[in-house]
Amino acid sequence: MIDNSLFDLSGKVAVVTGATKGIGKAIAEALAAFGARVVISSRKEAMCEAVAEEINDAGGEAIGVPCNISDTAQLRHLVDRALDHWEQIDVLVCNAAVNPHFGPLAEIPEEAYDKIMDTNVKSNLWLCNMVIPQMAERKDGAVIIVSSIGGLKGKLGAYALSKAADMQLARNLAVEWGRANVRVNCIAPGLVRTDMARALWEDDHAYAQAMESYPLGRIGEPEDIAGAAVFLASRAGAWVTGQSLVIDGGVTIMSGRYT
């Protein structure tokens, strides 16, 4: 008989970075809806508190902890605050990311390259190194890194490079911590209606191309990604690790336009 509590996250504590808008907020809200207590984190304290209040008003449990993930001391504060408040972290969602350079690698300034790689990859590693050991002590934990289908393609420059590195980071950590029953996976979204991707979906030509190239006939909404995070965080995903789950409306399977 199938256990109908497979997706139940009651009693779990989840930390979500970049959780005040877009995909991160949708994931945080979904985790809370399935019973998790959620730490809402992004750079601005007021926005963290506002999202936490929304979740609490809806019957969930959440606190806001501001954090600039490029600052190691602030990462440490985020983890310590979560542990002080709820004593453990069962689910870590590394969602925060930046992309200050839209263009080819041949034209990227060194500062922009360093910012992308430091924020999107190195900070994820440092945060995982801070959180995973206490998961390993309990022999239970789930880490979800929000990557991108850009990591599977040959465009989007350094941003795609960082997202491919995140996929490898998940694989490496999955191997290193698997015996402690800590699962590490990536979610790789396609084009989703977020502020970061605004330049793509607000451009009429780019949007028309997307409508034609996505088999489902639409770009994604943040809520389209949230269910996968619940799956990977819950017992439903208990035997999934080291994977990059593509959620893209089918665009990566397209070789050309519809005829």
C-alpha positions in Angstrom: 0.0 0.0 0.0 1.3 3.5 -0.9 2.0 5.7 2.2 -0.1 8.8 1.8 2.4 10.7 4.0 5.2 10.5 1.5 5.3 14.2 0.9 4.7 15.2 4.6 7.4 17.6 5.9 5.9 18.0 9.4 8.7 18.6 11.9 11.3 19.4 9.3 13.2 22.6 9.2 14.1 24.1 5.8 16.4 27.0 5.0 15.8 28.7 1.7 18.1 31.3 0.2 16.8 33.9 -2.2 13.4 33.2 -0.7 11.6 36.5 -1.0 10.5 36.3 -4.6 10.3 34.2 -7.6 11.3 30.5 -7.5 12.7 30.8 -4.0 9.5 32.2 -2.5 7.4 29.6 -4.3 9.6 26.8 -2.9 9.5 28.2 0.6 5.7 28.5 0.5 5.3 25.0 -0.8 7.6 23.5 1.9 5.6 25.4 4.5 2.3 24.1 3.1 3.5 20.5 3.5 4.4 21.1 7.1 8.0 22.4 7.2 9.2 25.2 9.4 10.9 27.6 7.0 13.8 30.1 7.4 13.2 32.8 4.8 16.5 34.4 3.6 17.6 37.1 1.2 19.6 40.2 1.4 16.8 42.6 2.6 15.5 42.1 6.2 12.2 43.8 5.5 11.4 41.4 2.6 12.4 38.4 4.6 10.1 39.4 7.4 7.2 40.1 5.0 7.4 36.7 3.4 7.7 35.0 6.8 4.7 36.9 8.0 2.7 35.8 4.9 3.5 32.1 5.7 2.7 32.5 9.3 -0.6 34.2 8.5 -1.5 31.3 6.2 -1.0 28.8 9.1 2.6 27.9 8.5 5.8 28.6 10.6 8.5 30.8 9.3 11.2 33.3 10.4 13.1 35.8 8.3 16.9 36.0 8.5 18.6 38.4 6.1 21.8 37.1 4.4 24.1 38.1 1.6 25.3 34.7 0.5 28.6 36.1 -0.8 29.6 37.0 2.7 30.8 33.9 4.7 30.2 35.6 8.0 26.5 36.2 7.0 26.2 32.6 5.9 27.4 31.5 9.3 24.9 33.8 11.0 22.1 32.4 8.9 22.9 28.8 9.9 23.5 29.7 13.5 20.2 31.6 13.7 18.3 28.6 12.2 19.9 26.2 14.6 19.4 28.5 17.6 15.7 28.9 16.7 14.8 25.3 15.7 17.8 23.3 16.7 18.3 21.5 13.4 18.2 22.0 9.6 16.7 19.1 7.6 16.3 20.7 4.2 18.7 23.3 2.6 17.6 25.0 -0.6 20.4 27.0 -2.3 18.4 29.2 -4.6 20.0 32.7 -4.5 22.1 33.5 -7.5 23.3 36.5 -9.6 24.0 37.2 -13.2 25.6 40.7 -13.7 26.8 40.0 -17.2 24.6 39.1 -20.2 27.0 38.4 -23.1 29.7 36.1 -24.4 32.6 34.8 -22.3 35.0 36.7 -24.5 33.6 40.0 -23.3 33.1 39.3 -19.5 35.0 41.5 -17.1 37.0 39.6 -14.5 35.0 41.2 -11.7 31.7 40.0 -13.2 33.1 36.5 -13.7 34.3 36.3 -10.1 31.0 37.6 -8.8 29.0 34.9 -10.7 31.2 32.0 -9.7 31.7 33.1 -6.1 28.0 33.7 -5.5 26.5 30.9 -7.6 29.0 28.1 -6.8 31.4 28.9 -4.0 28.8 30.3 -1.6 26.7 27.2 -2.2 29.6 25.0 -1.2 30.4 27.0 1.9 26.7 26.9 3.0 26.5 23.2 2.3 29.7 22.6 4.4 28.1 24.6 7.3 24.8 22.7 7.1 25.4 19.1 6.0 27.5 17.9 9.0 24.6 18.3 11.5 22.4 16.5 8.9 24.9 13.7 8.8 24.9 13.3 12.6 21.2 12.5 12.4 21.6 10.4 9.2 19.0 12.4 7.4 19.0 15.5 5.2 18.2 16.9 1.8 20.0 19.6 -0.1 18.5 21.2 -3.2 20.5 23.5 -5.4 18.5 25.5 -7.9 20.6 25.3 -11.1 19.3 25.9 -14.7 19.0 24.2 -18.0 21.6 26.7 -19.0 24.0 24.3 -17.4 23.1 21.8 -20.1 23.5 24.2 -23.0 26.2 26.1 -24.8 24.9 29.6 -24.2 24.2 32.1 -21.4 27.9 32.6 -20.8 29.4 32.5 -17.3 25.9 32.1 -15.7 25.5 28.8 -17.5 29.0 27.9 -16.5 28.2 28.4 -12.9 25.0 26.4 -13.2 26.8 23.5 -14.8 29.3 23.7 -11.8 26.3 23.5 -9.4 25.2 20.3 -11.1 28.7 18.8 -10.5 28.7 20.2 -6.9 25.5 18.2 -6.2 27.1 15.1 -7.7 30.2 15.4 -5.6 28.4 16.2 -2.4 26.0 13.3 -3.0 28.9 10.9 -3.2 30.7 12.4 -0.2 27.7 12.4 2.1 25.5 9.6 0.8 26.6 7.0 3.5 25.2 9.5 6.0 21.9 9.5 4.2 22.2 13.1 3.1 20.8 13.5 -0.4 22.0 16.3 -2.7 20.2 17.2 -5.9 19.7 20.0 -8.4 16.6 21.4 -10.0 17.2 22.8 -13.5 14.4 25.1 -14.5 13.8 26.4 -18.0 12.6 30.0 -18.6 10.5 31.0 -15.6 8.7 34.3 -15.1 11.1 35.7 -12.5 12.8 39.1 -12.1 16.1 37.6 -13.0 14.7 36.4 -16.4 12.7 39.5 -17.0 14.8 40.6 -19.9 13.9 37.4 -21.7 10.1 37.2 -21.1 9.4 40.9 -21.4 11.1 41.0 -24.8 8.4 40.4 -27.4 10.6 38.6 -29.9 12.3 36.4 -27.3 8.9 35.6 -25.7 7.4 34.7 -29.1 10.4 32.3 -29.7 9.8 30.7 -26.4 6.1 30.2 -27.1 7.1 28.4 -30.3 9.9 26.3 -28.8 8.3 25.1 -25.6 6.2 22.0 -26.3 3.8 22.9 -23.5 3.3 26.3 -25.2 4.2 28.5 -22.3 7.1 29.5 -20.1 7.2 28.4 -16.5 5.8 30.1 -13.4 7.6 30.0 -10.0 5.0 27.6 -8.7 5.8 25.1 -11.5 9.2 24.5 -9.8 8.0 24.3 -6.2 6.5 20.8 -6.3 9.8 19.3 -7.4 11.4 20.8 -4.3 8.8 19.2 -2.1 9.4 15.9 -3.8 13.2 16.1 -3.3 12.9 17.3 0.3 10.4 14.6 1.4 10.4 10.8 1.8 9.0 10.6 -1.7 12.5 11.4 -2.9 14.3 9.2 -0.4 16.3 7.3 -3.1 17.1 10.2 -5.3 20.6 11.8 -5.0 23.2 13.4 -7.3 20.6 14.2 -9.9 19.6 17.3 -11.9 15.9 17.3 -12.3 15.0 19.3 -15.5 11.7 21.2 -15.3 11.4 23.2 -18.5 8.1 22.6 -20.3 10.0 20.2 -22.6 12.2 22.8 -24.3 15.5 20.8 -23.9 14.0 17.9 -26.0 13.3 20.2 -28.9 15.7 20.2 -31.8 14.0 22.9 -33.8 10.7 24.8 -34.3 7.4 23.1 -34.8 6.6 22.4 -38.5 
